[in-house]
């Protein structure tokens, strides 16, 4: 049986397209890993410039030994009340420091990263902000990154 | 962001409150505790829950062997709105 073919024929129904998979293999054990944090939750130092709640593709650097009381959130896309009570809800820096002390991981990356996710200029995030943060993490020999987003 | 970091060879894992969104965006590795958006890593000041979520999430780095998996985690926090 032969089927009729129409070049370029496509469904009129919108079909969401999931991007091609990306995958970096894990080569070390957790106890030997330096872990970084990257969060889309809009976390930054209280002394830093706030994110523009109407849309912002910039990011903020957070040194690994920052006190959690010196951190805050500016993000217009979710209910901030939990994270205002305890930054660890979205940025578990105290928990990671405890895990490093206990030897579960080797340590934290020297710098963690906060940005304001949840939409906005996706192109800028994909082409600029994302690669910039990725390069910085690579330059600092970070072994793996834990993220909060979505 | 997760994909950008993964593309330079650094493995990543994401704690998600909205697993369908994460799946749609092509996250390579994710965990999903039962939490509201804004408390992905657990209830405020609940050190035990937060430690559990972070530990179990990191452990998945050693366990997962192919992209696109979202692992449910047995923690639940319902925010009082």
Backbone of each chain as ProteinMPNN parsed JSONL, in Angstrom:
{"seq_chain_A": "XXXXXXXXXXXXXXXXXXXXXXXXXXXXXXXXXXXXXXXXXXXXXXXXXXXXXXXXXXXXXXXXXXXXXXXXXXXXXXXXXXXXXXXXXXXXXXXXXXXXXXXXXXXXXXXXXXXXXXXXXXXXXXXXXXXXXXXXXXXXXXXXXXXXXX", "coords_chain_A": {"N_chain_A": [[0.841, -1.2, 0.0], [0.55, 2.215, -0.833], [1.151, 5.406, 0.572], [-0.349, 8.618, 0.321], [1.558, 11.572, 0.012], [2.014, 14.798, 1.327], [3.953, 17.495, 0.934], [5.143, 19.578, 3.493], [2.81, 19.604, 4.895], [1.032, 20.241, 7.86], [-0.216, 19.921, 11.24], [-3.089, 21.791, 12.282], [-3.426, 22.201, 14.831], [-1.98, 23.517, 17.716], [1.055, 22.295, 18.707], [2.986, 21.662, 21.431], [6.492, 22.04, 21.541], [9.109, 20.257, 22.779], [12.379, 21.089, 23.697], [15.488, 19.793, 22.269], [17.206, 17.173, 24.007], [19.583, 17.971, 26.618], [22.648, 17.078, 28.146], [24.933, 16.621, 30.649], [27.252, 14.414, 31.772], [27.546, 12.917, 35.047], [30.492, 12.7, 36.851], [31.726, 12.437, 39.228], [31.677, 11.509, 42.751], [29.193, 12.585, 45.107], [30.36, 13.447, 47.523], [32.751, 14.438, 46.689], [32.178, 16.667, 45.291], [31.94, 20.091, 44.271], [29.402, 22.22, 44.805], [27.227, 24.393, 43.118], [24.759, 27.052, 43.383], [21.991, 27.984, 41.458], [19.405, 30.142, 40.983], [16.105, 30.863, 39.899], [14.557, 32.442, 41.328], [14.808, 35.107, 41.943], [16.652, 35.936, 43.873], [18.886, 37.925, 45.798], [21.643, 39.894, 47.188], [20.909, 42.029, 49.946], [22.115, 44.446, 49.709], [22.395, 44.75, 47.027], [21.341, 45.811, 43.701], [17.864, 45.838, 43.118], [15.786, 43.511, 41.243], [14.153, 44.43, 38.222], [10.805, 44.34, 38.379], [9.075, 44.19, 36.277], [10.301, 42.838, 34.317], [13.392, 41.418, 33.713], [16.58, 40.625, 32.749], [18.989, 40.435, 33.878], [21.535, 39.313, 36.243], [22.483, 38.354, 39.6], [25.351, 38.116, 41.674], [26.194, 35.949, 44.334], [28.136, 35.573, 47.064], [29.484, 32.552, 48.497], [29.613, 32.464, 51.257], [27.791, 34.21, 52.253], [25.646, 35.613, 54.713], [22.445, 34.286, 55.494], [20.62, 36.136, 56.341], [21.354, 38.42, 55.064], [20.302, 38.348, 52.602], [17.773, 38.77, 50.067], [14.634, 38.824, 48.223], [13.608, 39.88, 45.033], [11.022, 39.633, 42.982], [8.503, 39.447, 40.672], [6.803, 37.407, 40.026], [5.79, 35.362, 41.652], [4.338, 34.27, 44.788], [5.876, 35.832, 47.355], [5.861, 35.382, 50.068], [6.648, 33.133, 51.638], [9.384, 32.881, 51.09], [10.29, 35.283, 52.0], [10.082, 34.905, 54.693], [11.936, 32.911, 55.121], [14.795, 32.517, 53.462], [15.876, 30.183, 52.6], [13.873, 28.588, 51.565], [13.802, 28.907, 48.821], [16.389, 29.236, 48.227], [18.564, 27.315, 49.205], [20.905, 27.816, 50.926], [21.91, 27.74, 53.536], [21.34, 25.102, 54.188], [22.939, 23.725, 52.342], [25.457, 24.517, 53.184], [25.495, 23.247, 55.661], [25.417, 20.601, 54.789], [27.849, 20.453, 53.503], [29.576, 20.765, 55.632], [29.008, 18.446, 56.966], [30.128, 16.666, 55.281], [28.749, 15.531, 53.213], [28.663, 16.743, 50.747], [31.455, 18.181, 48.93], [31.85, 20.922, 49.043], [30.712, 24.361, 48.676], [30.206, 26.201, 45.619], [32.282, 29.043, 44.918], [30.817, 31.298, 44.216], [27.348, 31.979, 43.996], [24.317, 32.102, 41.994], [21.707, 34.396, 41.24], [18.7, 35.069, 39.577], [15.894, 36.514, 37.789], [13.445, 34.564, 37.001], [10.734, 33.027, 35.151], [9.678, 33.869, 32.762], [9.538, 36.671, 30.501], [12.151, 38.194, 28.585], [12.969, 35.745, 26.824], [14.777, 35.078, 24.861], [17.034, 36.656, 25.438], [17.748, 35.516, 27.886], [18.372, 32.927, 27.033], [20.397, 33.332, 25.118], [22.246, 35.068, 26.259], [22.292, 35.708, 29.211], [22.144, 33.064, 30.355], [24.345, 31.565, 29.071], [26.445, 33.243, 30.028], [26.438, 32.973, 32.845], [26.873, 30.225, 32.922], [29.473, 30.024, 31.842], [30.943, 31.348, 33.817], [30.569, 29.64, 35.997], [31.853, 27.414, 35.042], [34.459, 28.363, 34.784], [35.098, 28.481, 37.405], [35.377, 25.908, 38.124], [33.144, 24.407, 39.001], [31.375, 21.565, 40.092], [28.752, 20.597, 39.98], [25.389, 21.838, 39.702], [22.763, 22.98, 41.693], [19.39, 23.82, 41.321], [16.638, 26.139, 41.724], [13.541, 26.566, 40.348], [10.604, 27.04, 38.371]], "CA_chain_A": [[0.0, 0.0, 0.0], [1.336, 3.453, -0.787], [0.437, 6.525, 1.199], [-0.167, 9.91, -0.33], [2.376, 12.468, 0.821], [1.914, 16.223, 1.011], [5.085, 18.193, 1.546], [4.84, 20.773, 4.283], [1.53, 19.502, 5.589], [1.179, 20.138, 9.316], [-1.449, 20.036, 12.011], [-3.501, 23.15, 12.639], [-3.468, 22.248, 16.294], [-0.688, 23.875, 18.29], [1.706, 21.195, 19.416], [4.176, 22.173, 22.119], [7.722, 21.34, 21.164], [10.117, 20.199, 23.838], [13.698, 21.199, 23.057], [16.38, 18.633, 22.236], [17.804, 16.949, 25.333], [20.992, 18.305, 26.907], [23.063, 16.144, 29.201], [26.329, 16.556, 31.06], [27.327, 13.266, 32.685], [28.134, 13.09, 36.378], [31.705, 11.873, 36.854], [32.287, 12.36, 40.584], [30.726, 11.237, 43.823], [28.739, 13.825, 45.751], [31.28, 13.904, 48.567], [33.883, 15.101, 46.047], [31.674, 17.721, 44.391], [31.716, 21.482, 44.652], [28.054, 22.449, 44.287], [26.782, 25.774, 42.984], [23.302, 27.257, 43.356], [21.469, 28.983, 40.528], [17.967, 30.192, 41.233], [15.293, 31.791, 39.111], [13.61, 33.012, 42.284], [15.026, 36.541, 42.172], [17.404, 36.125, 45.126], [20.101, 38.746, 45.707], [22.066, 40.552, 48.423], [20.102, 43.22, 50.265], [22.866, 45.62, 49.274], [22.423, 44.76, 45.563], [20.22, 46.428, 42.993], [16.724, 44.926, 42.966], [15.391, 43.215, 39.869], [12.992, 45.157, 37.7], [9.744, 43.339, 38.458], [8.357, 44.129, 35.003], [11.088, 42.041, 33.37], [14.794, 41.696, 33.983], [17.38, 39.455, 32.343], [20.314, 40.485, 34.513], [21.668, 38.35, 37.336], [23.263, 38.84, 40.738], [26.273, 37.132, 42.237], [26.039, 35.81, 45.78], [29.266, 34.793, 47.598], [29.026, 31.329, 49.175], [29.554, 32.601, 52.717], [26.843, 35.269, 52.616], [24.665, 35.244, 55.752], [21.125, 34.247, 54.866], [19.901, 37.369, 56.698], [21.763, 39.499, 54.161], [19.719, 38.079, 51.278], [16.351, 39.068, 49.89], [14.08, 38.441, 46.931], [12.683, 40.746, 44.295], [10.488, 38.832, 41.884], [7.09, 39.786, 40.544], [6.061, 36.308, 39.425], [5.261, 34.348, 42.579], [4.075, 34.744, 46.143], [7.178, 35.885, 48.037], [5.728, 35.417, 51.527], [7.453, 32.086, 52.273], [10.811, 33.149, 50.927], [10.591, 36.422, 52.867], [10.241, 34.367, 56.057], [13.136, 32.064, 55.161], [15.352, 32.52, 52.103], [16.221, 28.799, 52.247], [12.762, 27.987, 50.808], [14.147, 28.933, 47.403], [17.844, 29.372, 48.091], [18.922, 26.537, 50.409], [22.334, 28.014, 51.144], [22.262, 27.241, 54.875], [21.28, 23.636, 54.134], [24.115, 23.24, 51.613], [26.642, 24.701, 54.052], [25.447, 22.168, 56.651], [25.759, 19.345, 54.106], [29.288, 20.498, 53.247], [30.207, 20.547, 56.929], [28.812, 17.035, 57.313], [30.883, 15.839, 54.352], [27.858, 14.961, 52.183], [29.269, 17.308, 49.531], [32.784, 18.709, 49.26], [31.716, 22.321, 49.418], [29.909, 25.191, 47.779], [30.914, 27.019, 44.634], [32.591, 30.326, 45.564], [29.766, 32.279, 43.922], [26.062, 31.429, 43.551], [23.708, 33.049, 41.061], [20.273, 34.648, 41.329], [18.112, 35.841, 38.481], [14.435, 36.556, 37.909], [12.869, 33.736, 35.945], [9.283, 33.116, 35.01], [9.257, 34.494, 31.502], [10.3, 37.842, 30.08], [12.881, 38.109, 27.322], [13.548, 34.393, 26.834], [15.928, 35.082, 23.959], [18.182, 37.199, 26.171], [18.154, 34.502, 28.866], [18.957, 31.786, 26.328], [21.605, 33.671, 24.358], [23.227, 35.889, 26.964], [22.385, 35.474, 30.654], [22.443, 31.652, 30.613], [25.747, 31.251, 28.744], [27.379, 34.001, 30.867], [26.505, 32.298, 34.148], [27.474, 28.905, 32.682], [30.922, 30.196, 31.676], [31.526, 31.69, 35.126], [30.575, 28.413, 36.809], [32.885, 26.539, 34.466], [35.761, 28.946, 35.118], [35.368, 28.232, 38.826], [35.452, 24.451, 38.319], [32.003, 23.899, 39.76], [31.133, 20.187, 39.641], [27.343, 20.408, 39.677], [24.598, 22.987, 40.127], [21.389, 22.716, 42.126], [18.6, 24.985, 40.912], [15.213, 26.205, 42.029], [12.815, 27.287, 39.302], [9.453, 26.285, 37.88]], "C_chain_A": [[0.881, 1.257, 0.0], [0.493, 4.58, -0.206], [0.682, 7.79, 0.403], [0.63, 10.818, 0.585], [2.15, 13.894, 0.378], [3.064, 16.947, 1.712], [4.603, 19.405, 2.334], [3.512, 20.712, 5.014], [1.764, 19.437, 7.094], [-0.143, 20.385, 10.02], [-1.79, 21.497, 12.258], [-3.529, 23.312, 14.146], [-2.07, 22.554, 16.807], [-0.112, 22.694, 19.066], [2.957, 21.741, 20.104], [5.408, 21.348, 21.758], [8.709, 21.406, 22.327], [11.491, 20.246, 23.185], [14.488, 19.889, 23.107], [16.995, 18.423, 23.62], [19.227, 17.506, 25.435], [21.401, 17.445, 28.096], [24.556, 16.236, 29.447], [26.437, 15.417, 32.062], [27.964, 13.621, 34.026], [29.336, 12.146, 36.481], [32.301, 11.714, 38.254], [31.223, 11.913, 41.566], [30.381, 12.554, 44.506], [29.752, 14.359, 46.764], [32.513, 14.599, 47.989], [33.459, 16.299, 45.194], [31.557, 19.083, 45.062], [30.391, 21.883, 43.986], [27.747, 23.946, 44.233], [25.258, 25.848, 43.076], [23.0, 28.283, 42.267], [19.959, 28.979, 40.707], [17.286, 31.237, 40.372], [14.369, 32.601, 40.016], [13.846, 34.486, 42.604], [15.763, 36.847, 43.465], [18.614, 37.023, 44.865], [20.452, 39.317, 47.077], [21.175, 41.768, 48.67], [20.79, 44.49, 49.764], [22.899, 45.758, 47.749], [21.22, 45.506, 44.991], [19.092, 45.394, 42.859], [16.478, 44.623, 41.504], [14.213, 44.098, 39.489], [11.843, 44.163, 37.569], [8.977, 43.197, 37.149], [9.102, 43.288, 33.964], [12.546, 42.42, 33.522], [15.602, 40.454, 33.615], [18.776, 39.499, 32.957], [20.37, 39.445, 35.64], [22.541, 38.951, 38.425], [24.149, 37.72, 41.26], [26.155, 37.135, 43.761], [27.201, 34.96, 46.307], [28.769, 33.664, 48.506], [28.85, 31.518, 50.666], [28.646, 33.741, 53.169], [25.881, 34.77, 53.696], [23.279, 35.259, 55.132], [20.304, 35.494, 55.205], [20.255, 38.539, 55.782], [21.183, 39.335, 52.76], [18.244, 38.469, 51.246], [15.925, 38.652, 48.484], [13.38, 39.637, 46.312], [12.276, 39.993, 43.036], [8.994, 39.08, 41.821], [6.217, 38.61, 40.145], [5.558, 35.233, 40.361], [5.064, 34.975, 43.955], [5.366, 34.674, 46.954], [7.075, 35.643, 49.552], [6.562, 34.333, 52.216], [8.933, 32.434, 52.239], [11.231, 34.39, 51.735], [10.77, 35.978, 54.321], [11.565, 33.624, 56.168], [13.653, 31.903, 53.728], [15.663, 31.095, 51.623], [15.104, 28.054, 51.512], [13.082, 27.902, 49.316], [15.652, 28.915, 47.187], [18.477, 28.659, 49.284], [20.402, 26.61, 50.765], [22.768, 27.522, 52.526], [22.302, 25.715, 54.882], [22.527, 23.088, 53.423], [25.381, 23.415, 52.448], [26.681, 23.62, 55.121], [25.88, 20.843, 56.018], [27.257, 19.287, 53.789], [30.046, 20.19, 54.537], [30.134, 19.068, 57.318], [29.547, 16.097, 56.353], [30.034, 15.167, 53.273], [28.263, 15.468, 50.798], [30.629, 17.9, 49.933], [32.698, 20.164, 49.722], [30.818, 23.058, 48.455], [30.798, 25.864, 46.744], [31.18, 28.379, 45.282], [31.493, 31.384, 45.357], [28.506, 31.542, 43.472], [25.356, 32.515, 42.726], [22.198, 33.153, 41.248], [19.82, 35.445, 40.12], [16.595, 35.762, 38.616], [13.813, 35.797, 36.748], [11.369, 33.968, 35.803], [8.848, 33.854, 33.767], [10.113, 35.698, 31.162], [10.988, 37.579, 28.751], [13.658, 36.787, 27.268], [14.803, 34.334, 25.964], [17.193, 35.577, 24.675], [18.675, 36.198, 27.219], [18.912, 33.37, 28.175], [20.313, 32.132, 25.723], [22.664, 34.404, 25.17], [23.36, 35.489, 28.437], [22.805, 34.042, 30.97], [23.892, 31.313, 30.313], [26.753, 31.989, 29.626], [27.563, 33.328, 32.221], [27.208, 30.948, 33.985], [28.992, 29.02, 32.572], [31.596, 30.508, 33.006], [31.612, 30.461, 36.016], [31.689, 27.476, 36.342], [34.274, 27.041, 34.854], [36.112, 28.671, 36.58], [35.343, 26.743, 39.175], [34.341, 23.896, 39.202], [31.638, 22.523, 39.192], [29.676, 19.921, 39.295], [26.573, 21.605, 40.239], [23.202, 22.529, 40.526], [20.583, 23.992, 41.853], [17.214, 24.953, 41.537], [14.582, 27.095, 40.984], [11.611, 26.434, 38.946], [8.632, 25.671, 38.993]], "O_chain_A": [[1.848, 1.338, 0.757], [-0.707, 4.687, -0.46], [1.774, 8.011, -0.123], [0.409, 10.836, 1.795], [2.099, 14.173, -0.82], [3.123, 16.996, 2.94], [3.748, 20.16, 1.87], [3.128, 21.671, 5.683], [2.603, 18.664, 7.557], [-1.063, 20.982, 9.461], [-0.904, 22.336, 12.423], [-3.642, 24.422, 14.666], [-1.094, 21.93, 16.389], [-0.75, 22.172, 19.98], [3.876, 22.224, 19.442], [5.357, 20.121, 21.683], [9.083, 22.485, 22.787], [11.743, 19.522, 22.222], [14.181, 18.996, 23.897], [17.273, 19.391, 24.327], [19.976, 17.509, 24.457], [20.575, 17.126, 28.951], [25.355, 15.958, 28.553], [25.779, 15.449, 33.101], [28.81, 14.511, 34.115], [29.216, 10.947, 36.231], [33.254, 10.959, 38.451], [30.03, 11.932, 41.265], [31.161, 13.506, 44.491], [29.976, 15.566, 46.853], [33.24, 15.275, 48.717], [34.27, 16.874, 44.468], [31.149, 19.217, 46.215], [30.279, 21.885, 42.76], [27.986, 24.67, 45.2], [24.559, 24.854, 42.877], [23.665, 29.314, 42.166], [19.314, 27.936, 40.596], [17.804, 32.331, 40.146], [13.511, 33.346, 39.542], [13.153, 35.053, 43.448], [15.537, 37.886, 44.085], [19.282, 36.895, 43.839], [19.657, 39.234, 48.014], [20.745, 42.443, 47.735], [20.133, 45.478, 49.439], [23.377, 46.767, 47.231], [20.239, 45.787, 45.68], [19.334, 44.232, 42.532], [16.902, 45.374, 40.625], [13.389, 44.462, 40.328], [11.898, 43.25, 36.746], [8.301, 42.191, 36.933], [8.597, 43.056, 32.866], [12.899, 43.598, 33.467], [15.334, 39.361, 34.115], [19.642, 38.7, 32.602], [19.375, 38.788, 35.944], [23.249, 39.932, 38.201], [23.763, 36.551, 41.287], [26.033, 38.187, 44.388], [27.257, 33.761, 46.035], [27.76, 33.808, 49.195], [28.042, 30.829, 51.29], [28.715, 34.186, 54.314], [25.366, 33.655, 53.613], [22.965, 36.141, 54.333], [19.403, 35.87, 54.456], [19.533, 39.535, 55.735], [21.525, 40.085, 51.846], [17.567, 38.491, 52.275], [16.733, 38.197, 47.674], [12.633, 40.338, 46.995], [13.091, 39.751, 42.146], [8.297, 38.935, 42.825], [5.015, 38.78, 39.944], [4.947, 34.268, 39.902], [5.561, 36.064, 44.239], [5.888, 33.589, 47.209], [8.088, 35.693, 50.25], [7.13, 34.587, 53.278], [9.641, 32.296, 53.236], [12.397, 34.524, 52.107], [11.514, 36.597, 55.081], [12.239, 33.7, 57.195], [13.03, 31.241, 52.898], [15.708, 30.825, 50.423], [15.349, 27.01, 50.907], [12.687, 26.955, 48.636], [16.128, 28.613, 46.093], [18.879, 29.301, 50.255], [21.07, 25.583, 50.89], [23.852, 26.959, 52.678], [23.18, 25.11, 55.497], [23.102, 22.092, 53.863], [26.27, 22.563, 52.424], [27.754, 23.121, 55.463], [26.611, 20.063, 56.627], [27.861, 18.214, 53.804], [31.03, 19.45, 54.532], [31.06, 18.516, 57.911], [29.59, 14.886, 56.572], [30.531, 14.337, 52.512], [28.216, 14.733, 49.812], [30.912, 18.092, 51.115], [33.38, 20.578, 50.66], [30.238, 22.471, 47.542], [31.991, 26.067, 46.968], [30.389, 28.827, 46.112], [31.275, 32.245, 46.209], [28.573, 30.606, 42.676], [25.742, 33.684, 42.755], [21.501, 32.149, 41.395], [20.49, 36.388, 39.698], [16.077, 35.029, 39.458], [13.675, 36.33, 35.647], [10.823, 34.967, 36.271], [7.75, 34.409, 33.729], [11.295, 35.736, 31.503], [10.481, 36.843, 27.904], [14.837, 36.724, 27.618], [15.764, 33.634, 26.285], [18.271, 34.998, 24.537], [19.881, 36.05, 27.417], [19.949, 32.913, 28.657], [21.258, 31.346, 25.796], [23.844, 34.375, 24.822], [24.404, 34.994, 28.862], [23.72, 33.825, 31.764], [24.605, 30.826, 31.19], [27.806, 31.438, 29.947], [28.686, 33.135, 32.687], [28.039, 30.573, 34.812], [29.719, 28.206, 33.142], [32.681, 30.004, 33.294], [32.609, 30.261, 36.709], [32.367, 26.837, 37.146], [35.154, 26.255, 35.207], [37.287, 28.634, 36.944], [35.296, 26.362, 40.345], [34.573, 23.027, 40.043], [31.595, 22.334, 37.976], [29.387, 19.11, 38.415], [27.051, 22.296, 41.139], [22.544, 21.789, 39.795], [21.045, 25.101, 42.123], [16.68, 23.887, 41.843], [15.018, 28.224, 40.756], [11.606, 25.229, 39.198], [7.631, 25.006, 38.726]]}, "seq_chain_B": "XXXXXXXXXXXXXXXXXXXXXXXXXXXXXXXXXXXXXXXXXXXXXXXXXXXXXXXXXXXXXXXXXXXXXXXXXXXXXXXXX", "coords_chain_B": {"N_chain_B": [[18.192, 28.355, 31.518], [19.146, 26.214, 33.089], [19.681, 24.464, 31.039], [21.627, 25.863, 29.638], [23.765, 25.821, 31.418], [24.2, 23.118, 31.623], [24.994, 22.633, 29.032], [27.651, 23.491, 28.93], [28.937, 21.488, 30.104], [28.527, 21.032, 32.789], [26.875, 19.159, 35.162], [23.431, 19.435, 36.175], [20.742, 19.879, 38.525], [17.308, 20.347, 39.138], [15.031, 21.713, 41.473], [11.691, 21.42, 41.385], [8.542, 23.1, 41.488], [6.544, 23.112, 39.756], [6.159, 20.69, 37.885], [5.117, 20.073, 35.198], [5.73, 22.359, 33.683], [8.454, 22.39, 33.797], [9.057, 20.044, 32.488], [8.172, 20.667, 29.919], [9.992, 22.652, 29.249], [12.294, 21.307, 28.84], [14.035, 20.315, 30.862], [17.003, 18.762, 31.976], [17.434, 17.226, 34.355], [15.39, 16.743, 37.17], [13.735, 17.219, 40.349], [10.692, 16.749, 42.189], [9.212, 17.78, 44.842], [6.169, 17.854, 46.835], [5.231, 20.832, 46.793], [4.388, 24.34, 47.064], [4.797, 26.842, 44.481], [7.487, 28.929, 45.101], [8.316, 27.912, 47.437], [10.079, 25.914, 46.839], [12.236, 24.45, 47.885], [11.21, 23.633, 50.256], [9.201, 23.965, 53.315], [9.115, 27.124, 55.094], [11.644, 27.615, 57.529], [11.581, 24.948, 58.228], [13.814, 22.919, 58.859], [14.396, 20.214, 58.749], [12.763, 19.233, 56.664], [13.712, 20.789, 54.503], [16.419, 20.03, 54.394], [16.086, 17.333, 53.761], [14.857, 17.5, 51.212], [16.86, 18.835, 49.72], [19.044, 17.06, 50.02], [17.998, 14.641, 48.941], [17.542, 15.505, 46.373], [20.14, 16.133, 45.45], [21.226, 13.575, 45.605], [20.046, 12.355, 43.428], [21.628, 13.159, 41.354], [23.623, 11.29, 41.225], [22.158, 9.101, 40.613], [20.323, 9.333, 38.372], [20.265, 8.527, 34.91], [19.588, 9.309, 32.39], [18.361, 11.954, 30.254], [15.609, 14.219, 31.046], [14.09, 13.203, 33.083], [11.815, 13.496, 35.826], [11.809, 13.398, 39.147], [9.597, 12.412, 41.601], [9.391, 13.631, 44.952], [9.044, 12.54, 48.334], [7.835, 14.673, 50.068], [5.758, 17.011, 51.65], [4.309, 20.174, 51.572], [1.897, 22.429, 52.37], [1.017, 25.607, 51.687], [-0.393, 28.094, 53.774], [-2.697, 30.117, 52.52]], "CA_chain_B": [[19.388, 28.505, 32.356], [19.659, 24.881, 33.41], [20.199, 23.892, 29.792], [22.86, 26.577, 29.306], [24.821, 25.333, 32.31], [24.448, 21.725, 31.226], [25.679, 22.653, 27.725], [29.102, 23.67, 29.058], [29.495, 20.277, 30.694], [28.305, 20.939, 34.235], [25.561, 18.571, 35.432], [22.538, 20.273, 36.978], [19.453, 19.304, 38.899], [16.401, 21.436, 39.479], [13.901, 21.392, 42.354], [10.558, 22.043, 40.699], [7.205, 23.103, 42.083], [5.621, 22.96, 38.624], [6.814, 19.723, 36.997], [4.773, 20.125, 33.767], [6.457, 23.472, 33.054], [9.843, 21.962, 33.738], [9.141, 19.039, 31.421], [7.991, 21.386, 28.657], [11.173, 23.459, 28.94], [13.418, 20.438, 28.52], [14.983, 20.175, 31.958], [17.676, 17.462, 31.929], [17.211, 16.471, 35.603], [14.606, 17.524, 38.13], [12.953, 16.525, 41.37], [9.453, 17.479, 42.434], [8.494, 17.58, 46.095], [4.828, 18.473, 46.735], [5.391, 22.152, 47.412], [3.892, 25.421, 46.21], [5.789, 27.705, 43.859], [7.94, 29.9, 46.09], [8.925, 27.165, 48.534], [10.543, 24.694, 46.146], [13.13, 23.665, 48.737], [10.511, 23.227, 51.471], [8.509, 24.905, 54.208], [10.007, 28.039, 55.806], [12.182, 27.234, 58.842], [11.509, 23.506, 58.464], [15.166, 22.499, 58.489], [14.376, 18.788, 58.431], [12.206, 19.064, 55.309], [14.623, 21.397, 53.516], [17.596, 19.16, 54.269], [15.648, 16.137, 53.038], [14.644, 17.829, 49.794], [18.156, 19.15, 49.095], [19.838, 15.831, 49.993], [17.416, 13.691, 47.986], [17.74, 16.078, 45.038], [21.542, 15.929, 45.085], [21.459, 12.133, 45.398], [19.602, 11.995, 42.078], [22.738, 13.395, 40.413], [24.356, 10.02, 41.094], [21.245, 8.019, 40.216], [19.705, 9.499, 37.043], [21.195, 8.178, 33.837], [19.161, 9.806, 31.084], [17.719, 13.263, 30.411], [14.162, 14.397, 30.969], [13.342, 12.581, 34.188], [11.418, 14.337, 36.954], [11.617, 12.415, 40.214], [8.771, 12.935, 42.697], [9.989, 13.434, 46.269], [7.993, 12.362, 49.335], [7.722, 15.75, 51.056], [4.591, 17.827, 51.302], [4.077, 21.414, 52.319], [0.791, 23.198, 51.803], [1.08, 26.955, 52.246], [-1.691, 28.68, 54.174], [-2.818, 31.381, 51.778]], "C_chain_B": [[20.015, 27.147, 32.653], [20.315, 24.271, 32.178], [21.521, 24.556, 29.396], [24.016, 26.055, 30.143], [25.214, 23.911, 31.912], [25.258, 21.68, 29.922], [27.181, 22.869, 27.831], [29.734, 22.508, 29.823], [29.331, 20.155, 32.197], [26.925, 20.319, 34.479], [24.728, 19.435, 36.384], [21.342, 19.451, 37.425], [18.58, 20.395, 39.492], [15.311, 20.938, 40.418], [12.696, 22.156, 41.827], [9.296, 22.01, 41.546], [6.162, 22.849, 40.989], [6.226, 21.985, 37.607], [6.392, 19.796, 35.52], [5.526, 21.228, 33.013], [7.902, 23.063, 32.81], [10.042, 20.936, 32.613], [9.105, 19.742, 30.057], [9.265, 22.134, 28.247], [12.428, 22.621, 28.731], [14.473, 20.353, 29.605], [15.665, 18.803, 31.904], [17.433, 16.601, 33.177], [16.393, 17.343, 36.548], [14.02, 16.617, 39.194], [11.723, 17.384, 41.645], [8.843, 17.065, 43.769], [7.1, 18.21, 45.958], [4.845, 19.791, 47.501], [4.783, 23.205, 46.498], [5.048, 26.195, 45.589], [6.194, 28.765, 44.89], [8.509, 29.223, 47.327], [9.423, 25.838, 47.976], [11.392, 23.814, 47.058], [12.511, 23.378, 50.098], [9.971, 24.366, 52.312], [9.495, 25.842, 54.904], [10.369, 27.508, 57.193], [12.022, 25.751, 59.179], [12.82, 22.88, 57.969], [15.182, 21.03, 58.048], [13.87, 18.559, 57.003], [13.164, 19.615, 54.251], [15.864, 20.533, 53.302], [17.243, 17.92, 53.462], [15.501, 16.411, 51.556], [15.99, 18.058, 49.094], [19.005, 17.878, 48.963], [19.314, 14.867, 48.928], [17.576, 14.193, 46.551], [19.177, 15.837, 44.57], [21.835, 14.453, 44.799], [21.072, 11.709, 43.986], [20.682, 12.27, 41.029], [23.484, 12.086, 40.165], [23.474, 8.913, 40.516], [20.773, 8.151, 38.761], [20.72, 9.236, 35.933], [20.714, 8.579, 32.453], [18.331, 11.067, 31.258], [16.197, 13.204, 30.416], [13.38, 13.784, 32.106], [13.028, 13.607, 35.279], [11.025, 13.381, 38.086], [10.742, 13.012, 41.321], [9.452, 12.674, 44.039], [8.885, 13.402, 47.336], [7.996, 13.417, 50.445], [6.522, 16.58, 50.663], [4.499, 19.043, 52.208], [2.95, 22.162, 51.619], [0.786, 24.564, 52.476], [-0.321, 27.416, 52.638], [-1.805, 30.037, 53.505], [-3.975, 32.185, 52.354]], "O_chain_B": [[21.219, 26.944, 32.499], [21.37, 23.643, 32.267], [22.424, 23.896, 28.881], [25.121, 25.867, 29.634], [26.392, 23.556, 31.872], [26.099, 20.802, 29.734], [27.922, 22.478, 26.929], [30.92, 22.542, 30.15], [29.926, 19.275, 32.818], [25.914, 20.88, 34.057], [25.265, 20.081, 37.283], [20.976, 18.461, 36.792], [19.047, 21.251, 40.243], [14.733, 19.874, 40.198], [12.681, 23.387, 41.823], [9.015, 21.027, 42.231], [5.041, 22.425, 41.272], [6.748, 22.413, 36.578], [7.241, 19.597, 34.651], [5.909, 21.053, 31.856], [8.487, 23.351, 31.765], [11.042, 20.955, 31.896], [9.902, 19.446, 29.167], [9.582, 22.239, 27.062], [13.504, 23.162, 28.473], [15.669, 20.32, 29.313], [14.982, 17.785, 31.796], [17.248, 15.389, 33.068], [16.668, 18.533, 36.707], [13.831, 15.418, 38.983], [11.712, 18.585, 41.372], [8.056, 16.121, 43.832], [6.878, 19.018, 45.056], [4.518, 19.852, 48.686], [4.672, 22.99, 45.291], [6.156, 26.196, 46.124], [5.335, 29.42, 45.48], [9.117, 29.88, 48.173], [9.214, 24.779, 48.569], [11.29, 22.587, 47.018], [13.209, 22.927, 51.006], [10.236, 25.543, 52.067], [10.592, 25.419, 55.268], [9.513, 27.017, 57.929], [12.303, 25.345, 60.307], [12.921, 22.39, 56.844], [15.882, 20.656, 57.107], [14.462, 17.8, 56.235], [13.395, 18.976, 53.225], [16.304, 20.33, 52.17], [18.001, 17.502, 52.587], [15.973, 15.629, 50.731], [16.225, 17.535, 48.004], [19.614, 17.644, 47.92], [20.08, 14.344, 48.119], [17.727, 13.398, 45.624], [19.407, 15.394, 43.445], [22.586, 14.121, 43.882], [21.69, 10.813, 43.41], [20.659, 11.688, 39.944], [23.92, 11.807, 39.048], [23.975, 7.916, 39.995], [20.821, 7.181, 38.005], [21.872, 9.664, 36.006], [21.345, 8.24, 31.451], [17.67, 11.242, 32.282], [15.584, 12.283, 29.875], [12.15, 13.829, 32.113], [13.85, 14.462, 35.61], [10.037, 12.654, 37.987], [11.116, 14.021, 41.917], [10.029, 11.606, 44.239], [7.911, 14.148, 47.248], [8.142, 13.086, 51.622], [6.29, 16.827, 49.48], [4.599, 18.95, 53.432], [3.038, 22.485, 50.435], [0.578, 24.67, 53.685], [-1.298, 27.163, 51.933], [-1.108, 30.985, 53.866], [-4.257, 33.285, 51.881]]}, "name": "protein", "num_of_chains": 2, "seq": "XXXXXXXXXXXXXXXXXXXXXXXXXXXXXXXXXXXXXXXXXXXXXXXXXXXXXXXXXXXXXXXXXXXXXXXXXXXXXXXXXXXXXXXXXXXXXXXXXXXXXXXXXXXXXXXXXXXXXXXXXXXXXXXXXXXXXXXXXXXXXXXXXXXXXXXXXXXXXXXXXXXXXXXXXXXXXXXXXXXXXXXXXXXXXXXXXXXXXXXXXXXXXXXXXXXXXXXXXXXXXXXXXXXXXXX"}
